[in-house]
Amino acid sequence: MDRIPFPADLISAQQQWHDTYRALAAPRPRRTTELRRRLLALSARIHGRPF
């Protein structure tokens, strides 16, 4: 079976999404508004990516 390589920008956005989610899920996170906005922006970028 052939492997389809994922685009580097999509992998990077997904890694950033996971890092942001972990920061938001930490006990008593700081900058929650900023983290939530970043999570939403990354979610839109990942979902809107035509791959």
PDBQT receptor file of N, H, CA, C and O in Angstrom, charges set to zero:
ATOM      1  N   MET A   1       0.836  -1.171   0.000  1.00  0.00    +0.000 N 
ATOM      2  CA  MET A   1       0.000   0.000   0.000  1.00  0.00    +0.000 C 
ATOM      3  C   MET A   1       0.885   1.240   0.000  1.00  0.00    +0.000 C 
ATOM      4  O   MET A   1       1.850   1.316   0.761  1.00  0.00    +0.000 OA
ATOM      5  N   ASP A   2       0.566   2.193  -0.836  1.00  0.00    +0.000 N 
ATOM      6  H   ASP A   2      -0.218   2.131  -1.454  1.00  0.00    +0.000 HD
ATOM      7  CA  ASP A   2       1.331   3.432  -0.926  1.00  0.00    +0.000 C 
ATOM      8  C   ASP A   2       0.972   4.362   0.233  1.00  0.00    +0.000 C 
ATOM      9  O   ASP A   2      -0.177   4.435   0.669  1.00  0.00    +0.000 OA
ATOM     10  N   ARG A   3       1.971   5.053   0.705  1.00  0.00    +0.000 N 
ATOM     11  H   ARG A   3       2.905   4.993   0.351  1.00  0.00    +0.000 HD
ATOM     12  CA  ARG A   3       1.756   6.035   1.759  1.00  0.00    +0.000 C 
ATOM     13  C   ARG A   3       1.606   7.414   1.137  1.00  0.00    +0.000 C 
ATOM     14  O   ARG A   3       2.331   7.772   0.209  1.00  0.00    +0.000 OA
ATOM     15  N   ILE A   4       0.676   8.166   1.650  1.00  0.00    +0.000 N 
ATOM     16  H   ILE A   4       0.088   7.875   2.404  1.00  0.00    +0.000 HD
ATOM     17  CA  ILE A   4       0.480   9.538   1.186  1.00  0.00    +0.000 C 
ATOM     18  C   ILE A   4       1.116  10.459   2.220  1.00  0.00    +0.000 C 
ATOM     19  O   ILE A   4       0.692  10.476   3.375  1.00  0.00    +0.000 OA
ATOM     20  N   PRO A   5       2.129  11.226   1.820  1.00  0.00    +0.000 N 
ATOM     21  CA  PRO A   5       2.775  12.112   2.786  1.00  0.00    +0.000 C 
ATOM     22  C   PRO A   5       1.865  13.291   3.159  1.00  0.00    +0.000 C 
ATOM     23  O   PRO A   5       1.232  13.903   2.298  1.00  0.00    +0.000 OA
ATOM     24  N   PHE A   6       1.816  13.586   4.430  1.00  0.00    +0.000 N 
ATOM     25  H   PHE A   6       2.329  13.089   5.130  1.00  0.00    +0.000 HD
ATOM     26  CA  PHE A   6       1.039  14.731   4.875  1.00  0.00    +0.000 C 
ATOM     27  C   PHE A   6       1.841  16.006   4.636  1.00  0.00    +0.000 C 
ATOM     28  O   PHE A   6       3.065  15.996   4.759  1.00  0.00    +0.000 OA
ATOM     29  N   PRO A   7       1.170  17.094   4.298  1.00  0.00    +0.000 N 
ATOM     30  CA  PRO A   7       1.878  18.365   4.110  1.00  0.00    +0.000 C 
ATOM     31  C   PRO A   7       2.488  18.845   5.435  1.00  0.00    +0.000 C 
ATOM     32  O   PRO A   7       1.899  18.672   6.502  1.00  0.00    +0.000 OA
ATOM     33  N   ALA A   8       3.650  19.437   5.347  1.00  0.00    +0.000 N 
ATOM     34  H   ALA A   8       4.128  19.578   4.480  1.00  0.00    +0.000 HD
ATOM     35  CA  ALA A   8       4.369  19.888   6.539  1.00  0.00    +0.000 C 
ATOM     36  C   ALA A   8       3.578  20.929   7.329  1.00  0.00    +0.000 C 
ATOM     37  O   ALA A   8       3.604  20.925   8.560  1.00  0.00    +0.000 OA
ATOM     38  N   ASP A   9       2.871  21.826   6.621  1.00  0.00    +0.000 N 
ATOM     39  H   ASP A   9       2.850  21.829   5.621  1.00  0.00    +0.000 HD
ATOM     40  CA  ASP A   9       2.105  22.850   7.337  1.00  0.00    +0.000 C 
ATOM     41  C   ASP A   9       0.941  22.246   8.118  1.00  0.00    +0.000 C 
ATOM     42  O   ASP A   9       0.573  22.759   9.175  1.00  0.00    +0.000 OA
ATOM     43  N   LEU A  10       0.368  21.177   7.614  1.00  0.00    +0.000 N 
ATOM     44  H   LEU A  10       0.666  20.760   6.755  1.00  0.00    +0.000 HD
ATOM     45  CA  LEU A  10      -0.723  20.505   8.313  1.00  0.00    +0.000 C 
ATOM     46  C   LEU A  10      -0.210  19.776   9.555  1.00  0.00    +0.000 C 
ATOM     47  O   LEU A  10      -0.858  19.795  10.601  1.00  0.00    +0.000 OA
ATOM     48  N   ILE A  11       0.934  19.146   9.439  1.00  0.00    +0.000 N 
ATOM     49  H   ILE A  11       1.461  19.131   8.589  1.00  0.00    +0.000 HD
ATOM     50  CA  ILE A  11       1.543  18.472  10.587  1.00  0.00    +0.000 C 
ATOM     51  C   ILE A  11       1.911  19.494  11.661  1.00  0.00    +0.000 C 
ATOM     52  O   ILE A  11       1.670  19.269  12.847  1.00  0.00    +0.000 OA
ATOM     53  N   SER A  12       2.489  20.605  11.247  1.00  0.00    +0.000 N 
ATOM     54  H   SER A  12       2.685  20.788  10.283  1.00  0.00    +0.000 HD
ATOM     55  CA  SER A  12       2.867  21.654  12.186  1.00  0.00    +0.000 C 
ATOM     56  C   SER A  12       1.639  22.224  12.901  1.00  0.00    +0.000 C 
ATOM     57  O   SER A  12       1.666  22.417  14.116  1.00  0.00    +0.000 OA
ATOM     58  N   ALA A  13       0.577  22.490  12.164  1.00  0.00    +0.000 N 
ATOM     59  H   ALA A  13       0.555  22.333  11.177  1.00  0.00    +0.000 HD
ATOM     60  CA  ALA A  13      -0.649  23.023  12.762  1.00  0.00    +0.000 C 
ATOM     61  C   ALA A  13      -1.244  22.028  13.756  1.00  0.00    +0.000 C 
ATOM     62  O   ALA A  13      -1.737  22.427  14.812  1.00  0.00    +0.000 OA
ATOM     63  N   GLN A  14      -1.202  20.751  13.432  1.00  0.00    +0.000 N 
ATOM     64  H   GLN A  14      -0.802  20.426  12.575  1.00  0.00    +0.000 HD
ATOM     65  CA  GLN A  14      -1.735  19.731  14.334  1.00  0.00    +0.000 C 
ATOM     66  C   GLN A  14      -0.895  19.639  15.612  1.00  0.00    +0.000 C 
ATOM     67  O   GLN A  14      -1.445  19.486  16.702  1.00  0.00    +0.000 OA
ATOM     68  N   GLN A  15       0.426  19.731  15.486  1.00  0.00    +0.000 N 
ATOM     69  H   GLN A  15       0.873  19.856  14.600  1.00  0.00    +0.000 HD
ATOM     70  CA  GLN A  15       1.292  19.714  16.664  1.00  0.00    +0.000 C 
ATOM     71  C   GLN A  15       1.040  20.938  17.543  1.00  0.00    +0.000 C 
ATOM     72  O   GLN A  15       0.999  20.832  18.769  1.00  0.00    +0.000 OA
ATOM     73  N   GLN A  16       0.874  22.094  16.913  1.00  0.00    +0.000 N 
ATOM     74  H   GLN A  16       0.907  22.181  15.917  1.00  0.00    +0.000 HD
ATOM     75  CA  GLN A  16       0.579  23.319  17.659  1.00  0.00    +0.000 C 
ATOM     76  C   GLN A  16      -0.776  23.210  18.353  1.00  0.00    +0.000 C 
ATOM     77  O   GLN A  16      -0.940  23.687  19.476  1.00  0.00    +0.000 OA
ATOM     78  N   TRP A  17      -1.741  22.586  17.691  1.00  0.00    +0.000 N 
ATOM     79  H   TRP A  17      -1.608  22.198  16.778  1.00  0.00    +0.000 HD
ATOM     80  CA  TRP A  17      -3.068  22.394  18.275  1.00  0.00    +0.000 C 
ATOM     81  C   TRP A  17      -2.952  21.544  19.537  1.00  0.00    +0.000 C 
ATOM     82  O   TRP A  17      -3.529  21.890  20.569  1.00  0.00    +0.000 OA
ATOM     83  N   HIS A  18      -2.215  20.438  19.467  1.00  0.00    +0.000 N 
ATOM     84  H   HIS A  18      -1.746  20.158  18.629  1.00  0.00    +0.000 HD
ATOM     85  CA  HIS A  18      -2.043  19.562  20.628  1.00  0.00    +0.000 C 
ATOM     86  C   HIS A  18      -1.315  20.284  21.765  1.00  0.00    +0.000 C 
ATOM     87  O   HIS A  18      -1.693  20.141  22.928  1.00  0.00    +0.000 OA
ATOM     88  N   ASP A  19      -0.286  21.048  21.442  1.00  0.00    +0.000 N 
ATOM     89  H   ASP A  19       0.021  21.163  20.498  1.00  0.00    +0.000 HD
ATOM     90  CA  ASP A  19       0.440  21.802  22.467  1.00  0.00    +0.000 C 
ATOM     91  C   ASP A  19      -0.475  22.824  23.147  1.00  0.00    +0.000 C 
ATOM     92  O   ASP A  19      -0.445  22.980  24.368  1.00  0.00    +0.000 OA
ATOM     93  N   THR A  20      -1.273  23.503  22.360  1.00  0.00    +0.000 N 
ATOM     94  H   THR A  20      -1.297  23.376  21.368  1.00  0.00    +0.000 HD
ATOM     95  CA  THR A  20      -2.202  24.497  22.906  1.00  0.00    +0.000 C 
ATOM     96  C   THR A  20      -3.267  23.836  23.759  1.00  0.00    +0.000 C 
ATOM     97  O   THR A  20      -3.624  24.351  24.819  1.00  0.00    +0.000 OA
ATOM     98  N   TYR A  21      -3.774  22.710  23.309  1.00  0.00    +0.000 N 
ATOM     99  H   TYR A  21      -3.485  22.293  22.448  1.00  0.00    +0.000 HD
ATOM    100  CA  TYR A  21      -4.795  21.992  24.070  1.00  0.00    +0.000 C 
ATOM    101  C   TYR A  21      -4.233  21.526  25.410  1.00  0.00    +0.000 C 
ATOM    102  O   TYR A  21      -4.902  21.638  26.438  1.00  0.00    +0.000 OA
ATOM    103  N   ARG A  22      -3.008  21.006  25.404  1.00  0.00    +0.000 N 
ATOM    104  H   ARG A  22      -2.465  20.915  24.569  1.00  0.00    +0.000 HD
ATOM    105  CA  ARG A  22      -2.374  20.569  26.649  1.00  0.00    +0.000 C 
ATOM    106  C   ARG A  22      -2.182  21.745  27.614  1.00  0.00    +0.000 C 
ATOM    107  O   ARG A  22      -2.402  21.612  28.818  1.00  0.00    +0.000 OA
ATOM    108  N   ALA A  23      -1.773  22.891  27.075  1.00  0.00    +0.000 N 
ATOM    109  H   ALA A  23      -1.594  22.999  26.097  1.00  0.00    +0.000 HD
ATOM    110  CA  ALA A  23      -1.591  24.076  27.920  1.00  0.00    +0.000 C 
ATOM    111  C   ALA A  23      -2.921  24.522  28.527  1.00  0.00    +0.000 C 
ATOM    112  O   ALA A  23      -2.967  24.951  29.679  1.00  0.00    +0.000 OA
ATOM    113  N   LEU A  24      -3.984  24.422  27.760  1.00  0.00    +0.000 N 
ATOM    114  H   LEU A  24      -3.946  24.073  26.824  1.00  0.00    +0.000 HD
ATOM    115  CA  LEU A  24      -5.309  24.804  28.243  1.00  0.00    +0.000 C 
ATOM    116  C   LEU A  24      -5.852  23.794  29.242  1.00  0.00    +0.000 C 
ATOM    117  O   LEU A  24      -6.610  24.165  30.138  1.00  0.00    +0.000 OA
ATOM    118  N   ALA A  25      -5.482  22.536  29.107  1.00  0.00    +0.000 N 
ATOM    119  H   ALA A  25      -4.866  22.235  28.379  1.00  0.00    +0.000 HD
ATOM    120  CA  ALA A  25      -5.975  21.479  29.988  1.00  0.00    +0.000 C 
ATOM    121  C   ALA A  25      -5.187  21.389  31.296  1.00  0.00    +0.000 C 
ATOM    122  O   ALA A  25      -5.584  20.664  32.208  1.00  0.00    +0.000 OA
ATOM    123  N   ALA A  26      -4.099  22.104  31.392  1.00  0.00    +0.000 N 
ATOM    124  H   ALA A  26      -3.776  22.693  30.651  1.00  0.00    +0.000 HD
ATOM    125  CA  ALA A  26      -3.285  22.076  32.613  1.00  0.00    +0.000 C 
ATOM    126  C   ALA A  26      -4.085  22.654  33.786  1.00  0.00    +0.000 C 
ATOM    127  O   ALA A  26      -4.977  23.479  33.587  1.00  0.00    +0.000 OA
ATOM    128  N   PRO A  27      -3.769  22.223  34.991  1.00  0.00    +0.000 N 
ATOM    129  CA  PRO A  27      -4.456  22.793  36.149  1.00  0.00    +0.000 C 
ATOM    130  C   PRO A  27      -4.180  24.299  36.268  1.00  0.00    +0.000 C 
ATOM    131  O   PRO A  27      -3.030  24.739  36.229  1.00  0.00    +0.000 OA
ATOM    132  N   ARG A  28      -5.221  25.048  36.407  1.00  0.00    +0.000 N 
ATOM    133  H   ARG A  28      -6.155  24.691  36.438  1.00  0.00    +0.000 HD
ATOM    134  CA  ARG A  28      -5.165  26.511  36.533  1.00  0.00    +0.000 C 
ATOM    135  C   ARG A  28      -4.284  27.154  35.455  1.00  0.00    +0.000 C 
ATOM    136  O   ARG A  28      -3.271  27.776  35.775  1.00  0.00    +0.000 OA
ATOM    137  N   PRO A  29      -4.664  27.009  34.192  1.00  0.00    +0.000 N 
ATOM    138  CA  PRO A  29      -3.849  27.585  33.113  1.00  0.00    +0.000 C 
ATOM    139  C   PRO A  29      -3.895  29.114  33.134  1.00  0.00    +0.000 C 
ATOM    140  O   PRO A  29      -4.866  29.714  33.595  1.00  0.00    +0.000 OA
ATOM    141  N   ARG A  30      -2.863  29.705  32.645  1.00  0.00    +0.000 N 
ATOM    142  H   ARG A  30      -2.075  29.218  32.271  1.00  0.00    +0.000 HD
ATOM    143  CA  ARG A  30      -2.803  31.160  32.496  1.00  0.00    +0.000 C 
ATOM    144  C   ARG A  30      -3.119  31.500  31.047  1.00  0.00    +0.000 C 
ATOM    145  O   ARG A  30      -2.951  30.673  30.151  1.00  0.00    +0.000 OA
ATOM    146  N   ARG A  31      -3.572  32.713  30.834  1.00  0.00    +0.000 N 
ATOM    147  H   ARG A  31      -3.708  33.385  31.562  1.00  0.00    +0.000 HD
ATOM    148  CA  ARG A  31      -3.864  33.214  29.479  1.00  0.00    +0.000 C 
ATOM    149  C   ARG A  31      -4.921  32.346  28.791  1.00  0.00    +0.000 C 
ATOM    150  O   ARG A  31      -4.770  32.019  27.614  1.00  0.00    +0.000 OA
ATOM    151  N   THR A  32      -5.981  31.970  29.498  1.00  0.00    +0.000 N 
ATOM    152  H   THR A  32      -6.104  32.235  30.454  1.00  0.00    +0.000 HD
ATOM    153  CA  THR A  32      -6.982  31.067  28.926  1.00  0.00    +0.000 C 
ATOM    154  C   THR A  32      -7.651  31.650  27.686  1.00  0.00    +0.000 C 
ATOM    155  O   THR A  32      -7.910  30.927  26.724  1.00  0.00    +0.000 OA
ATOM    156  N   THR A  33      -7.933  32.949  27.701  1.00  0.00    +0.000 N 
ATOM    157  H   THR A  33      -7.722  33.536  28.482  1.00  0.00    +0.000 HD
ATOM    158  CA  THR A  33      -8.575  33.557  26.541  1.00  0.00    +0.000 C 
ATOM    159  C   THR A  33      -7.679  33.452  25.310  1.00  0.00    +0.000 C 
ATOM    160  O   THR A  33      -8.141  33.108  24.222  1.00  0.00    +0.000 OA
ATOM    161  N   GLU A  34      -6.413  33.748  25.492  1.00  0.00    +0.000 N 
ATOM    162  H   GLU A  34      -6.038  34.027  26.376  1.00  0.00    +0.000 HD
ATOM    163  CA  GLU A  34      -5.453  33.663  24.391  1.00  0.00    +0.000 C 
ATOM    164  C   GLU A  34      -5.340  32.224  23.878  1.00  0.00    +0.000 C 
ATOM    165  O   GLU A  34      -5.308  31.990  22.670  1.00  0.00    +0.000 OA
ATOM    166  N   LEU A  35      -5.279  31.268  24.800  1.00  0.00    +0.000 N 
ATOM    167  H   LEU A  35      -5.305  31.457  25.781  1.00  0.00    +0.000 HD
ATOM    168  CA  LEU A  35      -5.168  29.860  24.403  1.00  0.00    +0.000 C 
ATOM    169  C   LEU A  35      -6.417  29.380  23.673  1.00  0.00    +0.000 C 
ATOM    170  O   LEU A  35      -6.315  28.644  22.691  1.00  0.00    +0.000 OA
ATOM    171  N   ARG A  36      -7.590  29.788  24.139  1.00  0.00    +0.000 N 
ATOM    172  H   ARG A  36      -7.673  30.386  24.936  1.00  0.00    +0.000 HD
ATOM    173  CA  ARG A  36      -8.827  29.390  23.465  1.00  0.00    +0.000 C 
ATOM    174  C   ARG A  36      -8.906  29.967  22.063  1.00  0.00    +0.000 C 
ATOM    175  O   ARG A  36      -9.311  29.282  21.124  1.00  0.00    +0.000 OA
ATOM    176  N   ARG A  37      -8.519  31.228  21.923  1.00  0.00    +0.000 N 
ATOM    177  H   ARG A  37      -8.191  31.784  22.686  1.00  0.00    +0.000 HD
ATOM    178  CA  ARG A  37      -8.522  31.843  20.589  1.00  0.00    +0.000 C 
ATOM    179  C   ARG A  37      -7.545  31.138  19.652  1.00  0.00    +0.000 C 
ATOM    180  O   ARG A  37      -7.840  30.910  18.479  1.00  0.00    +0.000 OA
ATOM    181  N   ARG A  38      -6.385  30.799  20.190  1.00  0.00    +0.000 N 
ATOM    182  H   ARG A  38      -6.145  30.984  21.143  1.00  0.00    +0.000 HD
ATOM    183  CA  ARG A  38      -5.389  30.087  19.376  1.00  0.00    +0.000 C 
ATOM    184  C   ARG A  38      -5.907  28.706  18.978  1.00  0.00    +0.000 C 
ATOM    185  O   ARG A  38      -5.721  28.274  17.841  1.00  0.00    +0.000 OA
ATOM    186  N   LEU A  39      -6.558  28.019  19.916  1.00  0.00    +0.000 N 
ATOM    187  H   LEU A  39      -6.709  28.370  20.839  1.00  0.00    +0.000 HD
ATOM    188  CA  LEU A  39      -7.106  26.702  19.620  1.00  0.00    +0.000 C 
ATOM    189  C   LEU A  39      -8.170  26.787  18.527  1.00  0.00    +0.000 C 
ATOM    190  O   LEU A  39      -8.207  25.948  17.627  1.00  0.00    +0.000 OA
ATOM    191  N   LEU A  40      -9.032  27.795  18.603  1.00  0.00    +0.000 N 
ATOM    192  H   LEU A  40      -9.002  28.477  19.334  1.00  0.00    +0.000 HD
ATOM    193  CA  LEU A  40     -10.047  27.980  17.565  1.00  0.00    +0.000 C 
ATOM    194  C   LEU A  40      -9.427  28.302  16.207  1.00  0.00    +0.000 C 
ATOM    195  O   LEU A  40      -9.859  27.775  15.181  1.00  0.00    +0.000 OA
ATOM    196  N   ALA A  41      -8.425  29.158  16.205  1.00  0.00    +0.000 N 
ATOM    197  H   ALA A  41      -8.074  29.586  17.038  1.00  0.00    +0.000 HD
ATOM    198  CA  ALA A  41      -7.762  29.512  14.944  1.00  0.00    +0.000 C 
ATOM    199  C   ALA A  41      -7.081  28.301  14.324  1.00  0.00    +0.000 C 
ATOM    200  O   ALA A  41      -7.176  28.081  13.117  1.00  0.00    +0.000 OA
ATOM    201  N   LEU A  42      -6.398  27.520  15.143  1.00  0.00    +0.000 N 
ATOM    202  H   LEU A  42      -6.321  27.698  16.124  1.00  0.00    +0.000 HD
ATOM    203  CA  LEU A  42      -5.732  26.316  14.635  1.00  0.00    +0.000 C 
ATOM    204  C   LEU A  42      -6.754  25.290  14.157  1.00  0.00    +0.000 C 
ATOM    205  O   LEU A  42      -6.538  24.621  13.146  1.00  0.00    +0.000 OA
ATOM    206  N   SER A  43      -7.859  25.165  14.874  1.00  0.00    +0.000 N 
ATOM    207  H   SER A  43      -8.035  25.708  15.695  1.00  0.00    +0.000 HD
ATOM    208  CA  SER A  43      -8.911  24.234  14.463  1.00  0.00    +0.000 C 
ATOM    209  C   SER A  43      -9.462  24.608  13.088  1.00  0.00    +0.000 C 
ATOM    210  O   SER A  43      -9.689  23.747  12.238  1.00  0.00    +0.000 OA
ATOM    211  N   ALA A  44      -9.670  25.904  12.891  1.00  0.00    +0.000 N 
ATOM    212  H   ALA A  44      -9.486  26.604  13.582  1.00  0.00    +0.000 HD
ATOM    213  CA  ALA A  44     -10.178  26.378  11.594  1.00  0.00    +0.000 C 
ATOM    214  C   ALA A  44      -9.159  26.125  10.491  1.00  0.00    +0.000 C 
ATOM    215  O   ALA A  44      -9.525  25.738   9.381  1.00  0.00    +0.000 OA
ATOM    216  N   ARG A  45      -7.877  26.342  10.793  1.00  0.00    +0.000 N 
ATOM    217  H   ARG A  45      -7.580  26.657  11.695  1.00  0.00    +0.000 HD
ATOM    218  CA  ARG A  45      -6.830  26.120   9.793  1.00  0.00    +0.000 C 
ATOM    219  C   ARG A  45      -6.749  24.638   9.415  1.00  0.00    +0.000 C 
ATOM    220  O   ARG A  45      -6.618  24.299   8.238  1.00  0.00    +0.000 OA
ATOM    221  N   ILE A  46      -6.828  23.762  10.412  1.00  0.00    +0.000 N 
ATOM    222  H   ILE A  46      -6.935  24.037  11.368  1.00  0.00    +0.000 HD
ATOM    223  CA  ILE A  46      -6.745  22.325  10.159  1.00  0.00    +0.000 C 
ATOM    224  C   ILE A  46      -7.975  21.827   9.411  1.00  0.00    +0.000 C 
ATOM    225  O   ILE A  46      -7.863  21.069   8.447  1.00  0.00    +0.000 OA
ATOM    226  N   HIS A  47      -9.143  22.257   9.862  1.00  0.00    +0.000 N 
ATOM    227  H   HIS A  47      -9.234  22.873  10.644  1.00  0.00    +0.000 HD
ATOM    228  CA  HIS A  47     -10.384  21.815   9.232  1.00  0.00    +0.000 C 
ATOM    229  C   HIS A  47     -10.524  22.350   7.807  1.00  0.00    +0.000 C 
ATOM    230  O   HIS A  47     -11.039  21.659   6.927  1.00  0.00    +0.000 OA
ATOM    231  N   GLY A  48     -10.070  23.568   7.587  1.00  0.00    +0.000 N 
ATOM    232  H   GLY A  48      -9.652  24.129   8.302  1.00  0.00    +0.000 HD
ATOM    233  CA  GLY A  48     -10.197  24.194   6.274  1.00  0.00    +0.000 C 
ATOM    234  C   GLY A  48      -9.130  23.787   5.278  1.00  0.00    +0.000 C 
ATOM    235  O   GLY A  48      -9.194  24.170   4.110  1.00  0.00    +0.000 OA
ATOM    236  N   ARG A  49      -8.161  23.026   5.720  1.00  0.00    +0.000 N 
ATOM    237  H   ARG A  49      -8.109  22.715   6.670  1.00  0.00    +0.000 HD
ATOM    238  CA  ARG A  49      -7.062  22.604   4.837  1.00  0.00    +0.000 C 
ATOM    239  C   ARG A  49      -7.576  21.560   3.851  1.00  0.00    +0.000 C 
ATOM    240  O   ARG A  49      -8.088  20.523   4.272  1.00  0.00    +0.000 OA
ATOM    241  N   PRO A  50      -7.452  21.809   2.557  1.00  0.00    +0.000 N 
ATOM    242  CA  PRO A  50      -7.990  20.867   1.554  1.00  0.00    +0.000 C 
ATOM    243  C   PRO A  50      -7.099  19.653   1.299  1.00  0.00    +0.000 C 
ATOM    244  O   PRO A  50      -6.644  19.434   0.176  1.00  0.00    +0.000 OA
ATOM    245  N   PHE A  51      -6.858  18.876   2.331  1.00  0.00    +0.000 N 
ATOM    246  H   PHE A  51      -7.229  19.054   3.243  1.00  0.00    +0.000 HD
ATOM    247  CA  PHE A  51      -6.056  17.668   2.153  1.00  0.00    +0.000 C 
ATOM    248  C   PHE A  51      -6.881  16.484   2.558  1.00  0.00    +0.000 C 
ATOM    249  O   PHE A  51      -6.407  15.350   2.491  1.00  0.00    +0.000 OA
TER     250      PHE A  51
